[in-house]
Amino acid sequence: MVVVAIRYMILSVERFKNSDNRSLEDLFYGVQREIVNDLIDCAIVLMIDTLLGSVREYFHASEAQVTELVCLFISKLPENWKIRFQMPKAV
C-alpha cells in the first residue's frame, strides 16, 4: 500500500508540474485524504467481516441468513454511505 501511495504521489507531482494550478501542499493533503479514506474503508470492511463471522459462529446462521442481515444493514445506512457498499447477491 505504501509503494502504491508513493507512486501515486510521484504521478500527482508530475501532473501538477504539467498542468495543475493547485499548490503542492493541496496535492499532498488530497493524497493524504484518499489514503485515510481507503484505510477507513478497509477497517470498516474488516470489522463487518469479523462481526458476520461471529454471527455465523454464535447463532449458527446460514449464508442466506447472513446475506439477508447484510442487505438489511446496508438498507439502513444513510444514502451517502450506501454507495460505498455493494449489496450481496441473493444466495
C-alpha positions as CSV (number, residue, x, y, z in Angstrom):
1,M,0.0,0.0,0.0
2,V,2.9,2.4,0.8
3,V,4.5,1.7,-2.6
4,V,1.2,2.5,-4.3
5,A,0.8,5.7,-2.3
6,I,4.3,6.8,-3.2
7,R,3.8,6.1,-6.8
8,Y,0.5,8.0,-6.8
9,M,2.3,11.0,-5.1
10,I,5.0,11.0,-7.8
11,L,2.4,10.9,-10.6
12,S,0.5,13.7,-8.8
13,V,3.6,15.9,-8.6
14,E,4.3,15.3,-12.3
15,R,0.7,16.1,-13.2
16,F,1.0,19.2,-11.1
17,K,4.1,20.4,-12.8
18,N,2.5,20.0,-16.2
19,S,-1.0,21.4,-15.8
20,D,-2.4,21.8,-12.3
21,N,-2.9,25.2,-10.7
22,R,-3.1,23.8,-7.1
23,S,-0.2,24.1,-4.8
24,L,2.0,21.2,-3.9
25,E,0.5,21.4,-0.4
26,D,-3.0,21.0,-1.8
27,L,-2.0,17.9,-3.7
28,F,-0.3,16.4,-0.7
29,Y,-3.4,16.8,1.5
30,G,-5.6,15.5,-1.3
31,V,-3.5,12.3,-1.5
32,Q,-3.4,12.1,2.3
33,R,-7.2,12.2,2.4
34,E,-7.5,9.5,-0.2
35,I,-5.2,7.2,1.7
36,V,-7.0,7.8,5.0
37,N,-10.4,7.2,3.3
38,D,-9.0,3.9,1.9
39,L,-7.7,2.8,5.3
40,I,-11.0,3.7,6.9
41,D,-12.9,1.6,4.3
42,C,-10.6,-1.3,4.9
43,A,-11.1,-1.1,8.7
44,I,-14.9,-0.9,8.3
45,V,-14.9,-4.0,6.0
46,L,-12.7,-5.9,8.4
47,M,-14.9,-5.1,11.3
48,I,-18.1,-6.1,9.4
49,D,-16.5,-9.3,8.2
50,T,-15.4,-10.1,11.8
51,L,-18.9,-9.4,13.1
52,L,-20.5,-11.6,10.4
53,G,-18.1,-14.4,11.2
54,S,-19.2,-14.1,14.9
55,V,-22.9,-14.1,13.9
56,R,-22.3,-17.3,11.8
57,E,-20.5,-18.9,14.7
58,Y,-22.7,-17.9,17.6
59,F,-26.1,-18.1,16.0
60,H,-25.2,-20.9,13.6
61,A,-26.6,-18.7,10.8
62,S,-26.8,-19.9,7.3
63,E,-25.3,-18.0,4.4
64,A,-28.8,-16.9,3.3
65,Q,-29.5,-15.5,6.8
66,V,-26.2,-13.7,6.8
67,T,-26.8,-12.3,3.3
68,E,-30.3,-11.1,4.5
69,L,-28.7,-9.4,7.5
70,V,-26.1,-7.7,5.4
71,C,-28.8,-6.4,3.0
72,L,-30.9,-5.1,5.9
73,F,-27.8,-3.4,7.4
74,I,-26.9,-1.7,4.1
75,S,-30.5,-0.6,3.6
76,K,-30.5,1.2,6.9
77,L,-27.3,3.2,6.1
78,P,-27.5,6.8,5.1
79,E,-27.6,7.3,1.3
80,N,-24.0,8.7,1.1
81,W,-22.8,5.6,2.9
82,K,-24.7,3.1,0.7
83,I,-22.7,4.0,-2.3
84,R,-19.6,2.7,-0.5
85,F,-21.0,-0.8,-0.1
86,Q,-22.3,-3.3,-2.6
87,M,-25.4,-5.3,-1.9
88,P,-24.6,-9.1,-1.9
89,K,-26.2,-11.3,-4.4
90,A,-29.1,-13.5,-3.1
91,V,-28.0,-17.0,-2.1
